[in-house]
Amino acid sequence: MAHRIFTTSFASVYPLYVAKAERKGRSKAEVDEIIAWLTGFDDGDLARHLDDETTFEEFFADADLNPRVSAVTGVVCGVRVEEIEDPLMQKIRYLDKLIDELAKGKAMPKILREA
């Protein structure tokens, strides 16, 4: 069964990621940096996906996932990201985890700085 998030537009969730980060004194630029690290998208790619209101499924289908993504570990929504079986859901949760770490007020996630 496909999850509803798969067909949700990335553009509808992106402002929530930014707002979550900004509430903790972080910036939209830092959110964009996380997205770029995870997906390989530059500012133009991200803008295109936002303008086109691509679904999460389309968004991640177009992404060139960072080869170090398996280093992203931890719990999101009560589930360990490294144990998620559905590949698309795992990609979405990787992004969620990275945004969560940023929003917790932590320094830019260490994995990004080492990239």
C-alpha positions, 0 to 999 in steps of 0.5 A: 500500500502506498503511503499518502506522503508519496503523492503529497507535493514536496512544495506543500511540506517544504515551508514546514521544514523551513518553519521548524528550523526557523523556530529554533533560530536556524535558516532556510539556507541551512534547510536548503543545504541539507536538501542539497547534500541529501539529493544533489539538487542545486538551488535551481533544481530545488526551485523547479521542484517547488514551482512544479509541485512535484510529489515526494515520489517524483522529487526523490526519483529525480534525486541523486542520493548522497552515497553517505546517506546510510550514515544518517541514523536514529529515530523519526516518528518512533521508527529507526530510519536505518530499518525502514524497508520501503526505499522511498519512505526511508529517503523521506525519513532521512530528510526528516531526521536531518531537519529534526537534528537541525531544528533541535538547535544542534550544529549543522549535522556532522555528517554534512560537514564531513561531506 
